[in-house]
């Protein structure tokens, strides 16, 4: 093979590996525990690699009655997306979960 083809093959392999490495949509940190029942302040619930993953986690939290509303905002240096949540879900869901 020619040197240019070898360099091209190496560059494609490295770029594909970099894309696969950064494409994971799992949270970078663990979610914070559920807040007290009267809490209405915004709090961080996790960091995600993509906006789509952040929105998916926010919708899932609402469906599971973990919070009432969410928003996804860029993190530091735009390296990740931060999920911000408010509220603790409905009172009936908390009563079912606690006992």
The first five atom37 places (N, CA, C, CB, O) and aatype in JSON, in Angstrom:
{
  "aatype": [20, 20, 20, 20, 20, 20, 20, 20, 20, 20, 20, 20, 20, 20, 20, 20, 20, 20, 20, 20, 20, 20, 20, 20, 20, 20, 20, 20, 20, 20, 20, 20, 20, 20, 20, 20, 20, 20, 20, 20, 20, 20, 20, 20, 20, 20, 20, 20, 20, 20, 20, 20, 20, 20, 20, 20, 20, 20, 20, 20, 20, 20, 20, 20, 20, 20, 20, 20, 20, 20, 20, 20, 20, 20, 20, 20, 20, 20, 20, 20, 20, 20, 20, 20, 20, 20, 20, 20, 20, 20, 20, 20, 20, 20, 20, 20, 20, 20, 20],
  "atom_mask": [
    [1, 1, 1, 1, 1],
    [1, 1, 1, 1, 1],
    [1, 1, 1, 1, 1],
    [1, 1, 1, 1, 1],
    [1, 1, 1, 1, 1],
    [1, 1, 1, 1, 1],
    [1, 1, 1, 1, 1],
    [1, 1, 1, 1, 1],
    [1, 1, 1, 1, 1],
    [1, 1, 1, 1, 1],
    [1, 1, 1, 1, 1],
    [1, 1, 1, 1, 1],
    [1, 1, 1, 1, 1],
    [1, 1, 1, 1, 1],
    [1, 1, 1, 1, 1],
    [1, 1, 1, 1, 1],
    [1, 1, 1, 1, 1],
    [1, 1, 1, 1, 1],
    [1, 1, 1, 1, 1],
    [1, 1, 1, 1, 1],
    [1, 1, 1, 1, 1],
    [1, 1, 1, 1, 1],
    [1, 1, 1, 1, 1],
    [1, 1, 1, 1, 1],
    [1, 1, 1, 1, 1],
    [1, 1, 1, 1, 1],
    [1, 1, 1, 1, 1],
    [1, 1, 1, 1, 1],
    [1, 1, 1, 1, 1],
    [1, 1, 1, 1, 1],
    [1, 1, 1, 1, 1],
    [1, 1, 1, 1, 1],
    [1, 1, 1, 1, 1],
    [1, 1, 1, 1, 1],
    [1, 1, 1, 1, 1],
    [1, 1, 1, 1, 1],
    [1, 1, 1, 1, 1],
    [1, 1, 1, 1, 1],
    [1, 1, 1, 1, 1],
    [1, 1, 1, 1, 1],
    [1, 1, 1, 1, 1],
    [1, 1, 1, 1, 1],
    [1, 1, 1, 1, 1],
    [1, 1, 1, 1, 1],
    [1, 1, 1, 1, 1],
    [1, 1, 1, 1, 1],
    [1, 1, 1, 1, 1],
    [1, 1, 1, 1, 1],
    [1, 1, 1, 1, 1],
    [1, 1, 1, 1, 1],
    [1, 1, 1, 1, 1],
    [1, 1, 1, 1, 1],
    [1, 1, 1, 1, 1],
    [1, 1, 1, 1, 1],
    [1, 1, 1, 1, 1],
    [1, 1, 1, 1, 1],
    [1, 1, 1, 1, 1],
    [1, 1, 1, 1, 1],
    [1, 1, 1, 1, 1],
    [1, 1, 1, 1, 1],
    [1, 1, 1, 1, 1],
    [1, 1, 1, 1, 1],
    [1, 1, 1, 1, 1],
    [1, 1, 1, 1, 1],
    [1, 1, 1, 1, 1],
    [1, 1, 1, 1, 1],
    [1, 1, 1, 1, 1],
    [1, 1, 1, 1, 1],
    [1, 1, 1, 1, 1],
    [1, 1, 1, 1, 1],
    [1, 1, 1, 1, 1],
    [1, 1, 1, 1, 1],
    [1, 1, 1, 1, 1],
    [1, 1, 1, 1, 1],
    [1, 1, 1, 1, 1],
    [1, 1, 1, 1, 1],
    [1, 1, 1, 1, 1],
    [1, 1, 1, 1, 1],
    [1, 1, 1, 1, 1],
    [1, 1, 1, 1, 1],
    [1, 1, 1, 1, 1],
    [1, 1, 1, 1, 1],
    [1, 1, 1, 1, 1],
    [1, 1, 1, 1, 1],
    [1, 1, 1, 1, 1],
    [1, 1, 1, 1, 1],
    [1, 1, 1, 1, 1],
    [1, 1, 1, 1, 1],
    [1, 1, 1, 1, 1],
    [1, 1, 1, 1, 1],
    [1, 1, 1, 1, 1],
    [1, 1, 1, 1, 1],
    [1, 1, 1, 1, 1],
    [1, 1, 1, 1, 1],
    [1, 1, 1, 1, 1],
    [1, 1, 1, 1, 1],
    [1, 1, 1, 1, 1],
    [1, 1, 1, 1, 1],
    [1, 1, 1, 1, 1]
  ],
  "atom_positions": [
    [[0.84, -1.2, 0.0], [0.0, 0.0, 0.0], [0.87, 1.25, 0.0], [-0.95, 0.01, 1.22], [2.01, 1.25, 0.47]],
    [[0.31, 2.29, -0.54], [1.01, 3.57, -0.55], [0.92, 4.23, 0.82], [0.43, 4.5, -1.64], [-0.01, 3.98, 1.58]],
    [[1.9, 5.09, 1.12], [1.86, 5.78, 2.42], [0.6, 6.62, 2.62], [3.09, 6.67, 2.57], [0.11, 6.72, 3.74]],
    [[0.08, 7.24, 1.56], [-1.12, 8.06, 1.73], [-2.33, 7.2, 2.08], [-1.41, 8.87, 0.45], [-3.17, 7.61, 2.88]],
    [[-2.41, 6.02, 1.5], [-3.52, 5.12, 1.82], [-3.41, 4.63, 3.26], [-3.55, 3.94, 0.86], [-4.41, 4.49, 3.96]],
    [[-2.2, 4.37, 3.67], [-2.0, 3.92, 5.05], [-2.4, 5.02, 6.02], [-0.52, 3.51, 5.29], [-3.1, 4.77, 7.0]],
    [[-1.96, 6.24, 5.74], [-2.34, 7.37, 6.61], [-3.85, 7.57, 6.62], [-1.64, 8.67, 6.14], [-4.42, 7.84, 7.68]],
    [[-4.49, 7.45, 5.49], [-5.93, 7.61, 5.4], [-6.65, 6.53, 6.21], [-6.39, 7.57, 3.94], [-7.59, 6.82, 6.94]],
    [[-6.19, 5.3, 6.08], [-6.8, 4.2, 6.84], [-6.64, 4.41, 8.34], [-6.19, 2.86, 6.42], [-7.57, 4.17, 9.11]],
    [[-5.47, 4.86, 8.75], [-5.24, 5.12, 10.18], [-6.12, 6.27, 10.67], [-3.74, 5.46, 10.43], [-6.7, 6.18, 11.75]],
    [[-6.22, 7.33, 9.88], [-7.04, 8.48, 10.28], [-8.51, 8.1, 10.39], [-6.88, 9.63, 9.27], [-9.19, 8.51, 11.33]],
    [[-9.02, 7.31, 9.45], [-10.41, 6.87, 9.51], [-10.65, 5.98, 10.73], [-10.79, 6.12, 8.22], [-11.67, 6.1, 11.41]],
    [[-9.71, 5.11, 11.01], [-9.86, 4.25, 12.18], [-9.86, 5.02, 13.48], [-8.76, 3.24, 12.21], [-10.66, 4.74, 14.38]],
    [[-8.97, 6.0, 13.6], [-8.92, 6.81, 14.82], [-10.16, 7.68, 14.96], [-7.66, 7.69, 14.82], [-10.69, 7.82, 16.07]],
    [[-10.64, 8.26, 13.87], [-11.83, 9.11, 13.97], [-13.06, 8.28, 14.3], [-12.05, 9.9, 12.65], [-13.92, 8.72, 15.06]],
    [[-13.17, 7.08, 13.74], [-14.3, 6.21, 14.07], [-14.26, 5.82, 15.55], [-14.29, 4.95, 13.19], [-15.3, 5.78, 16.21]],
    [[-13.08, 5.55, 16.06], [-12.96, 5.23, 17.49], [-13.33, 6.39, 18.37], [-11.55, 4.78, 17.8], [-13.95, 6.21, 19.42]],
    [[-12.94, 7.6, 17.96], [-13.28, 8.79, 18.75], [-14.77, 9.03, 18.75], [-12.56, 10.03, 18.2], [-15.33, 9.42, 19.78]],
    [[-15.43, 8.81, 17.62], [-16.88, 9.0, 17.55], [-17.59, 7.97, 18.42], [-17.37, 8.9, 16.09], [-18.54, 8.32, 19.13]],
    [[-17.17, 6.75, 18.37], [-17.8, 5.72, 19.18], [-17.57, 5.97, 20.67], [-17.27, 4.34, 18.79], [-18.44, 5.67, 21.49]],
    [[-16.42, 6.5, 21.02], [-16.09, 6.78, 22.42], [-16.98, 7.87, 22.99], [-14.62, 7.17, 22.55], [-17.42, 7.77, 24.14]],
    [[-17.26, 8.92, 22.21], [-18.02, 10.06, 22.72], [-19.51, 9.95, 22.45], [-17.51, 11.33, 22.11], [-20.26, 10.82, 22.89]],
    [[-19.96, 8.92, 21.76], [-21.37, 8.83, 21.38], [-22.26, 8.26, 22.47], [-21.5, 8.0, 20.15], [-23.48, 8.24, 22.31]],
    [[-21.7, 7.8, 23.56], [-22.51, 7.21, 24.62], [-23.43, 8.26, 25.22], [-21.62, 6.59, 25.71], [-23.01, 9.39, 25.46]],
    [[-24.68, 7.89, 25.46], [-25.66, 8.83, 25.98], [-25.96, 8.6, 27.45], [-26.93, 8.75, 25.18], [-26.99, 9.06, 27.95]],
    [[-25.1, 7.89, 28.14], [-25.33, 7.64, 29.55], [-24.92, 8.85, 30.37], [-24.58, 6.39, 30.01], [-24.05, 9.62, 29.95]],
    [[-25.5, 9.03, 31.53], [-25.14, 10.19, 32.34], [-23.7, 10.11, 32.83], [-26.08, 10.32, 33.53], [-23.18, 9.03, 33.11]],
    [[-23.07, 11.27, 32.92], [-21.68, 11.32, 33.37], [-21.58, 11.24, 34.89], [-21.01, 12.59, 32.87], [-20.54, 10.84, 35.42]],
    [[-22.65, 11.63, 35.59], [-22.67, 11.56, 37.05], [-23.98, 10.95, 37.5], [-22.48, 12.96, 37.68], [-24.94, 10.89, 36.74]],
    [[-24.01, 10.5, 38.71], [-25.23, 9.91, 39.25], [-26.25, 11.01, 39.56], [-24.93, 9.09, 40.52], [-25.88, 12.15, 39.84]],
    [[-27.5, 10.66, 39.49], [-28.57, 11.62, 39.79], [-28.6, 11.9, 41.28], [-29.93, 11.08, 39.31], [-28.25, 11.06, 42.11]],
    [[-29.03, 13.1, 41.61], [-29.16, 13.47, 43.01], [-30.42, 12.83, 43.59], [-29.2, 15.01, 43.18], [-31.35, 12.54, 42.85]],
    [[-30.47, 12.61, 44.89], [-31.65, 12.01, 45.49], [-32.85, 12.95, 45.39], [-31.38, 11.66, 46.95], [-32.7, 14.16, 45.21]],
    [[-34.03, 12.39, 45.51], [-35.26, 13.18, 45.4], [-35.32, 14.22, 46.51], [-36.5, 12.26, 45.46], [-34.9, 13.98, 47.64]],
    [[-35.84, 15.37, 46.17], [-35.91, 16.48, 47.12], [-37.11, 16.33, 48.05], [-35.98, 17.82, 46.37], [-37.96, 15.46, 47.87]],
    [[-37.16, 17.2, 49.04], [-38.28, 17.2, 49.98], [-39.56, 17.57, 49.25], [-38.02, 18.17, 51.14], [-39.52, 18.14, 48.16]],
    [[-40.69, 17.25, 49.85], [-41.97, 17.41, 49.17], [-42.29, 18.86, 48.82], [-43.06, 16.85, 50.03], [-42.95, 19.1, 47.81]],
    [[-41.85, 19.83, 49.61], [-42.18, 21.22, 49.34], [-41.14, 21.94, 48.52], [-42.36, 21.93, 50.62], [-41.22, 23.16, 48.37]],
    [[-40.17, 21.25, 47.98], [-39.05, 21.87, 47.26], [-39.49, 22.33, 45.88], [-37.88, 20.88, 47.13], [-39.99, 21.54, 45.08]],
    [[-39.31, 23.63, 45.59], [-39.64, 24.16, 44.28], [-38.43, 24.76, 43.58], [-40.73, 25.21, 44.39], [-38.57, 25.35, 42.51]],
    [[-37.25, 24.62, 44.17], [-36.03, 25.18, 43.57], [-35.5, 24.23, 42.5], [-34.96, 25.44, 44.65], [-35.67, 23.01, 42.58]],
    [[-34.84, 24.8, 41.5], [-34.2, 23.99, 40.46], [-32.97, 23.32, 41.04], [-33.82, 24.85, 39.23], [-32.23, 23.93, 41.82]],
    [[-32.74, 22.06, 40.67], [-31.56, 21.33, 41.12], [-31.04, 20.48, 39.96], [-31.9, 20.44, 42.36], [-31.78, 20.1, 39.06]],
    [[-29.74, 20.18, 40.02], [-29.13, 19.34, 38.99], [-29.51, 17.9, 39.21], [-27.59, 19.5, 38.99], [-29.52, 17.41, 40.34]],
    [[-29.84, 17.2, 38.11], [-30.2, 15.79, 38.23], [-29.26, 14.9, 37.42], [-31.63, 15.56, 37.77], [-29.36, 13.68, 37.5]],
    [[-28.34, 15.48, 36.65], [-27.4, 14.66, 35.91], [-26.77, 15.42, 34.76], [-28.08, 13.42, 35.38], [-27.19, 16.52, 34.41]],
    [[-25.74, 14.82, 34.18], [-25.03, 15.39, 33.05], [-25.06, 14.37, 31.91], [-23.56, 15.79, 33.42], [-24.82, 13.19, 32.14]],
    [[-25.35, 14.83, 30.69], [-25.5, 13.94, 29.55], [-24.67, 14.44, 28.38], [-26.98, 13.82, 29.14], [-24.36, 15.62, 28.28]],
    [[-24.32, 13.51, 27.5], [-23.48, 13.84, 26.35], [-24.26, 14.54, 25.25], [-22.83, 12.59, 25.81], [-23.68, 15.33, 24.5]],
    [[-25.56, 14.25, 25.12], [-26.36, 14.85, 24.06], [-27.63, 15.46, 24.64], [-26.72, 13.8, 22.98], [-28.08, 15.07, 25.71]],
    [[-28.2, 16.42, 23.91], [-29.45, 17.04, 24.33], [-30.59, 16.02, 24.28], [-29.78, 18.25, 23.44], [-31.47, 16.03, 25.14]],
    [[-30.57, 15.15, 23.28], [-31.62, 14.14, 23.16], [-31.63, 13.21, 24.38], [-31.42, 13.33, 21.88], [-32.7, 12.87, 24.88]],
    [[-30.46, 12.81, 24.85], [-30.38, 11.94, 26.02], [-30.88, 12.67, 27.26], [-28.94, 11.46, 26.24], [-31.54, 12.08, 28.11]],
    [[-30.57, 13.96, 27.37], [-31.03, 14.76, 28.49], [-32.56, 14.86, 28.49], [-30.4, 16.17, 28.45], [-33.19, 14.67, 29.53]],
    [[-33.13, 15.15, 27.34], [-34.6, 15.26, 27.24], [-35.28, 13.93, 27.53], [-35.0, 15.75, 25.85], [-36.33, 13.89, 28.17]],
    [[-34.68, 12.84, 27.08], [-35.24, 11.51, 27.34], [-35.25, 11.24, 28.84], [-34.42, 10.42, 26.61], [-36.24, 10.73, 29.37]],
    [[-34.17, 11.58, 29.53], [-34.11, 11.37, 30.98], [-35.11, 12.27, 31.7], [-32.68, 11.64, 31.5], [-35.72, 11.86, 32.68]],
    [[-35.27, 13.51, 31.22], [-36.23, 14.42, 31.83], [-37.65, 13.92, 31.7], [-36.12, 15.78, 31.21], [-38.42, 13.96, 32.67]],
    [[-38.02, 13.44, 30.52], [-39.37, 12.91, 30.3], [-39.62, 11.65, 31.12], [-39.59, 12.61, 28.8], [-40.71, 11.44, 31.66]],
    [[-38.59, 10.81, 31.23], [-38.71, 9.6, 32.03], [-38.94, 9.94, 33.49], [-37.46, 8.72, 31.88], [-39.74, 9.28, 34.16]],
    [[-38.24, 10.94, 34.0], [-38.42, 11.36, 35.39], [-39.82, 11.89, 35.66], [-37.41, 12.42, 35.74], [-40.38, 11.65, 36.73]],
    [[-40.39, 12.6, 34.69], [-41.77, 13.09, 34.85], [-42.74, 11.91, 34.84], [-42.14, 14.1, 33.73], [-43.65, 11.86, 35.66]],
    [[-42.54, 10.97, 33.92], [-43.42, 9.8, 33.84], [-43.36, 8.95, 35.11], [-43.07, 8.95, 32.63], [-44.36, 8.35, 35.5]],
    [[-42.19, 8.91, 35.75], [-42.03, 8.12, 36.98], [-42.29, 8.95, 38.23], [-40.63, 7.53, 37.04], [-42.04, 8.48, 39.34]],
    [[-42.78, 10.17, 38.05], [-43.16, 11.06, 39.15], [-41.99, 11.4, 40.07], [-44.26, 10.43, 39.96], [-42.17, 11.54, 41.28]],
    [[-40.79, 11.53, 39.5], [-39.63, 11.94, 40.29], [-39.51, 13.45, 40.37], [-38.36, 11.34, 39.71], [-38.97, 13.97, 41.35]],
    [[-40.0, 14.17, 39.36], [-40.02, 15.62, 39.36], [-41.17, 16.1, 38.51], [-38.69, 16.2, 38.85], [-41.74, 15.34, 37.72]],
    [[-41.51, 17.39, 38.66], [-42.66, 17.95, 37.96], [-42.28, 18.55, 36.61], [-43.31, 19.0, 38.8], [-43.07, 18.47, 35.66]],
    [[-41.11, 19.14, 36.51], [-40.67, 19.73, 35.24], [-39.15, 19.67, 35.14], [-41.17, 21.19, 35.1], [-38.46, 19.5, 36.15]],
    [[-38.65, 19.81, 33.92], [-37.22, 19.72, 33.69], [-36.81, 20.7, 32.6], [-36.81, 18.28, 33.3], [-37.64, 21.21, 31.85]],
    [[-35.5, 20.95, 32.53], [-34.92, 21.7, 31.42], [-33.49, 21.22, 31.22], [-34.96, 23.24, 31.7], [-32.81, 20.83, 32.16]],
    [[-33.05, 21.26, 29.98], [-31.71, 20.83, 29.61], [-30.91, 22.06, 29.2], [-31.73, 19.77, 28.47], [-31.33, 22.8, 28.3]],
    [[-29.79, 22.28, 29.84], [-28.95, 23.45, 29.56], [-27.51, 23.02, 29.33], [-29.03, 24.48, 30.73], [-27.06, 22.02, 29.89]],
    [[-26.78, 23.76, 28.5], [-25.36, 23.42, 28.27], [-24.57, 23.48, 29.56], [-24.74, 24.35, 27.22], [-24.81, 24.35, 30.41]],
    [[-23.63, 22.57, 29.7], [-22.75, 22.55, 30.86], [-21.55, 23.45, 30.63], [-22.3, 21.13, 31.19], [-21.54, 24.26, 29.71]],
    [[-20.55, 23.3, 31.46], [-19.34, 24.11, 31.33], [-18.65, 23.81, 30.01], [-18.38, 23.85, 32.5], [-18.5, 22.65, 29.62]],
    [[-18.24, 24.85, 29.32], [-17.51, 24.74, 28.06], [-18.25, 23.94, 27.0], [-16.17, 24.12, 28.3], [-17.62, 23.45, 26.06]],
    [[-19.54, 23.79, 27.12], [-20.37, 23.05, 26.16], [-19.9, 21.62, 25.93], [-20.39, 23.78, 24.84], [-20.11, 21.07, 24.85]],
    [[-19.26, 21.01, 26.94], [-18.81, 19.63, 26.8], [-19.9, 18.63, 27.12], [-17.63, 19.38, 27.7], [-19.79, 17.46, 26.74]],
    [[-20.95, 19.05, 27.79], [-22.05, 18.17, 28.15], [-23.3, 18.99, 28.36], [-21.71, 17.35, 29.41], [-23.26, 20.22, 28.33]],
    [[-24.41, 18.32, 28.56], [-25.7, 18.97, 28.8], [-26.14, 18.61, 30.21], [-26.78, 18.54, 27.74], [-26.08, 17.44, 30.6]],
    [[-26.57, 19.6, 30.98], [-26.99, 19.39, 32.36], [-28.52, 19.33, 32.43], [-26.44, 20.51, 33.28], [-29.2, 20.19, 31.86]],
    [[-29.03, 18.34, 33.12], [-30.47, 18.2, 33.35], [-30.8, 18.89, 34.66], [-30.9, 16.69, 33.38], [-30.29, 18.52, 35.72]],
    [[-31.68, 19.91, 34.58], [-32.15, 20.62, 35.76], [-33.6, 20.24, 35.98], [-31.99, 22.18, 35.6], [-34.39, 20.21, 35.03]],
    [[-33.97, 19.94, 37.22], [-35.34, 19.52, 37.54], [-35.89, 20.34, 38.69], [-35.38, 18.01, 37.88], [-35.14, 20.93, 39.47]],
    [[-37.23, 20.36, 38.77], [-37.9, 21.1, 39.84], [-39.13, 20.32, 40.28], [-38.3, 22.54, 39.37], [-39.82, 19.71, 39.47]],
    [[-39.38, 20.35, 41.57], [-40.54, 19.66, 42.12], [-40.22, 18.21, 42.43], [-41.71, 19.73, 41.15], [-39.17, 17.69, 42.05]],
    [[-41.13, 17.58, 43.13], [-40.91, 16.21, 43.53], [-41.96, 15.25, 43.03], [-40.84, 16.12, 45.0], [-42.08, 14.14, 43.56]],
    [[-42.72, 15.63, 42.02], [-43.77, 14.76, 41.51], [-45.03, 14.93, 42.32], [-43.33, 13.3, 41.53], [-45.1, 15.77, 43.21]],
    [[-46.04, 14.12, 42.01], [-47.33, 14.24, 42.69], [-47.26, 13.61, 44.08], [-48.43, 13.57, 41.87], [-46.47, 12.7, 44.32]],
    [[-48.07, 14.1, 44.98], [-48.11, 13.58, 46.35], [-48.56, 12.13, 46.4], [-49.02, 14.43, 47.2], [-48.07, 11.36, 47.23]],
    [[-49.48, 11.74, 45.51], [-49.97, 10.36, 45.5], [-48.84, 9.4, 45.14], [-51.13, 10.2, 44.5], [-48.73, 8.32, 45.72]],
    [[-48.0, 9.79, 44.19], [-46.88, 8.93, 43.79], [-45.89, 8.8, 44.94], [-46.18, 9.5, 42.53], [-45.34, 7.72, 45.15]],
    [[-45.63, 9.88, 45.68], [-44.72, 9.8, 46.82], [-45.29, 8.89, 47.9], [-44.44, 11.19, 47.38], [-44.54, 8.14, 48.52]],
    [[-46.6, 8.95, 48.13], [-47.22, 8.12, 49.14], [-47.11, 6.64, 48.75], [-48.69, 8.52, 49.34], [-46.89, 5.78, 49.61]],
    [[-47.27, 6.35, 47.47], [-47.16, 4.95, 47.02], [-45.72, 4.45, 47.14], [-47.63, 4.83, 45.56], [-45.49, 3.3, 47.5]],
    [[-44.76, 5.32, 46.84], [-43.35, 4.9, 46.87], [-42.82, 4.73, 48.29], [-42.49, 5.9, 46.12], [-41.95, 3.9, 48.53]],
    [[-43.33, 5.52, 49.25], [-42.8, 5.46, 50.61], [-43.49, 4.41, 51.46], [-42.94, 6.81, 51.26], [-42.94, 4.04, 52.5]],
    [[-44.6, 3.95, 51.08], [-45.14, 2.96, 51.97], [-46.51, 2.56, 51.65], [-45.11, 3.41, 53.3], [-47.08, 1.71, 52.33]]
  ]
}
